[in-house]
Amino acid sequence: MSYAVLPLALILLVRDATGSYGAAGLVSGALSATLTVFAPARARLLDRVGARRGLVRLAVPYVLGLGAVVGLALTGSGTGPLVAAAAVAGAFAPPLGPVMRVLWAEILRDEPRLLQTAYALDSVAEEVVFTAGPLGAAALLALAGPVWAMAAVAGLLAVGAAGFVTAKATAPADPPVPGKEKSPVRPLSFPGLRTLVLSFAGVGLAVGVLDVALPYLADRAGSAEAGGVLLALLSAGSALGGLWYGRRAWRSPLTTRFVRLLVVFALAFAPLAFGPGPIAAGAVVFVMGLALAPLFTSAYLLLASFTEKSGVSPTEANTWVSTANNGGVAAGAALSGILLDPYGVTATFALAFAAVAALALVAISRRSTLATVP
């Protein structure tokens, strides 16, 4: 929830402090950039020192960095210091999601059905949180202002991380046996993980385009507020799809299910390239959403199997998939920002579909790598 509230709270805090949305974009971009770029390094730290100690080392400077951003905004320190403080904070952002998925794989090592359910519930919960988070941010901003909204961001993270690191599951494992150190091989050296990363770059690209283009479509149709409804339909479809997927006992191989879901997701995007109105677009994104949480669930299951068999860094492997998705979202949002005004929403959707379909085709052509992970 902290990460879901952060974007709107940070942008309006900096806007109020500097009077410029441009400065707000720079500060938000600096935090997002270091959060993404340093994600694998943070994951390696956690795998090296353990979840409990690693998360403490990350959460404390992250919360302090957010506090520094608020302090600099209140003292009118200018854009440069705000960008620097945000960049430092982003570099320490604790990856609670990837760590949680690694712990689920350890706790439910002998319960594959329950592990599928746990990952599905994780995906559904994330959809709910990232739907409710912006609404909560809007309420906080209306009632108390951006400073208190940022205080809530830091407080939620601090409380959540504290609960996480005091849980029994994050207790330090037995010390490593001398001479049996972890393999220095990085996850991306394996073709199977590279295929997953490529797949989720395409998934993220599609979602990033929708994040910007759907509100644009609704606004051009005369109802800017309907943009939120369209985005909520994507999340609602994903939540329902995740619950359905997590409860079923599947007989088909996991790699086959993943590829089929990727095909459904990519093909469901196609009707948007023909310029539908808001109602038809809502139906399309709902169908896309039905495949979204199951895609993440199957990817997490593939990662659990991959890391168990290969012995590579489990948190880093999970983080690479999240990083690919986040990077794709950022690229998709930027693509929409460049194309919408000069070329319109139909051309934007058409070009985005071509890019998503191309990435999906490459990933599908490499599906054999998913079945041969070590």
Residue pairs with C-beta under 8 A, 6 or more apart in sequence:
1 129
1 132
1 133
1 136
1 156
1 160
2 152
2 153
2 154
2 156
2 157
2 160
3 93
3 133
3 157
4 129
4 130
4 132
4 133
4 134
4 136
4 137
5 133
5 134
5 136
5 137
5 140
5 149
5 152
5 153
5 156
6 153
7 28
7 134
7 137
8 134
8 137
8 138
8 141
8 149
9 137
9 140
9 141
9 146
9 149
9 150
9 152
9 153
10 24
10 27
10 28
10 31
10 69
10 86
10 150
10 153
11 21
11 24
11 25
11 27
11 28
12 24
12 141
12 146
12 149
13 24
13 69
13 70
13 73
13 146
13 147
13 149
13 150
14 20
14 23
14 24
14 27
14 28
14 73
14 82
15 21
15 23
15 24
16 73
16 145
16 146
17 72
17 73
17 74
17 76
17 82
18 24
18 78
18 79
18 82
20 79
23 79
23 82
26 79
26 83
27 69
27 79
27 82
27 83
27 86
28 86
30 83
30 84
30 86
30 87
30 90
31 86
31 87
31 89
31 90
32 90
32 326
32 330
33 87
33 90
34 87
34 88
34 89
34 90
34 91
35 90
35 91
35 93
35 326
36 323
36 326
36 327
36 330
37 91
38 90
38 91
39 95
39 319
39 320
39 322
39 323
40 316
40 319
40 320
40 323
42 54
42 58
42 92
42 93
42 94
42 95
42 319
43 95
43 98
43 313
43 315
43 316
43 318
43 319
44 313
44 315
44 316
45 54
45 57
45 58
46 54
46 55
46 58
46 95
46 99
46 315
47 182
47 313
47 314
47 315
47 316
48 54
49 57
50 170
50 172
50 173
51 99
51 102
51 103
51 164
51 165
51 170
51 315
52 165
52 170
52 171
52 172
53 172
55 94
55 96
55 99
55 161
55 164
55 165
55 170
56 161
56 165
58 92
58 93
58 94
58 95
59 92
59 94
59 157
59 158
59 161
59 165
61 88
61 89
61 92
62 89
62 92
62 93
62 94
62 157
63 154
63 157
63 158
64 89
65 85
65 86
65 88
65 89
65 90
65 92
66 89
66 150
66 153
66 154
66 157
67 154
68 85
68 88
68 89
69 82
69 85
69 86
69 89
69 150
70 147
70 150
70 151
72 81
72 82
72 85
73 82
73 147
74 147
94 157
94 161
95 315
95 319
95 322
96 160
96 161
96 164
97 122
97 126
97 318
97 322
98 315
98 318
98 319
98 322
99 164
99 170
99 315
100 122
100 164
101 119
101 122
101 300
101 303
101 304
101 318
102 307
102 314
102 315
102 318
103 169
103 170
104 115
104 118
104 119
104 122
104 304
105 115
105 304
105 307
105 308
105 314
106 169
107 169
108 114
108 115
108 118
109 308
112 301
113 249
115 301
115 304
116 245
116 246
116 250
116 297
116 301
117 246
117 247
119 246
119 296
119 297
119 300
119 301
120 242
120 243
120 245
120 246
120 247
120 293
120 294
120 297
121 242
121 246
122 297
122 300
123 238
123 242
123 292
123 293
123 294
123 296
123 297
123 300
124 238
124 239
124 242
124 243
124 246
124 293
127 235
127 238
127 239
127 242
127 292
127 293
128 235
128 239
130 235
131 231
131 232
131 235
137 149
140 148
140 149
140 152
141 149
164 170
176 182
182 311
182 313
183 310
183 311
183 312
185 310
185 312
186 312
186 313
186 316
187 193
187 307
187 310
187 312
187 313
187 316
187 317
187 320
188 194
188 197
188 320
190 306
190 310
190 312
190 373
190 374
191 366
191 369
191 372
192 302
192 306
192 369
192 370
192 372
192 373
193 303
193 306
193 317
193 320
193 373
194 366
194 369
195 363
195 366
195 367
195 369
195 370
196 299
196 302
196 303
196 320
196 321
196 324
196 370
197 320
197 321
197 323
197 324
198 324
198 359
198 362
198 363
198 366
199 258
199 262
199 295
199 299
199 359
199 360
199 363
200 299
200 321
200 324
200 325
200 328
201 324
201 325
201 327
201 328
201 331
201 359
202 266
202 328
202 355
202 356
202 359
202 360
202 363
203 262
203 265
203 292
203 295
203 325
203 328
203 356
204 324
204 325
204 326
204 327
204 328
204 329
204 330
204 331
204 332
205 328
205 329
205 331
205 332
205 335
205 352
205 355
205 356
205 359
206 265
206 266
206 269
206 288
206 328
206 332
206 352
206 356
207 234
207 292
207 325
207 328
207 329
207 332
208 328
208 329
208 330
208 331
208 332
208 333
208 334
208 335
208 336
209 332
209 333
209 335
209 336
209 348
209 349
209 352
210 230
210 231
210 234
210 285
210 288
210 332
211 231
211 329
211 332
211 333
211 336
212 332
212 333
212 336
212 337
212 340
213 336
213 340
213 345
213 348
213 349
213 352
214 227
214 230
214 231
214 234
214 281
214 285
215 224
215 227
215 228
215 230
215 231
216 227
216 336
216 340
216 345
217 227
217 230
217 278
217 281
217 345
218 224
218 225
218 226
218 227
218 229
218 230
218 278
219 227
220 345
221 277
221 278
223 278
226 278
229 282
230 278
230 281
230 282
230 285
231 285
233 282
233 285
233 286
233 289
234 285
234 286
234 288
234 289
234 292
235 289
236 286
236 289
237 285
237 286
237 287
237 288
237 289
237 290
237 292
238 289
238 290
238 292
238 293
239 289
239 293
240 289
240 290
241 289
241 290
241 291
241 292
241 293
241 294
242 292
242 293
242 294
242 296
242 297
244 290
244 294
245 293
245 294
245 297
245 298
246 297
250 257
253 371
254 298
254 301
254 302
254 305
255 302
255 367
255 370
255 371
257 294
257 298
258 295
258 298
258 299
258 302
258 370
259 364
259 367
259 370
261 291
261 294
261 295
261 298
262 295
262 360
262 363
262 364
263 360
263 364
264 290
264 291
265 288
265 291
265 292
265 295
265 360
266 353
266 356
266 357
266 360
268 284
268 287
268 288
268 291
269 284
269 288
269 349
269 352
269 353
269 356
269 357
270 353
270 357
271 280
271 284
272 281
272 284
272 285
272 349
272 352
272 353
273 346
273 349
273 350
273 353
274 346
275 345
275 346
275 349
276 284
299 321
300 318
302 370
302 373
303 314
303 317
303 318
303 321
304 314
305 373
306 312
306 317
306 373
306 374
307 313
307 314
307 317
309 373
309 374
310 373
310 374
332 352
335 348
335 351
335 352
335 355
336 348
336 352
339 347
339 348
339 351
340 348
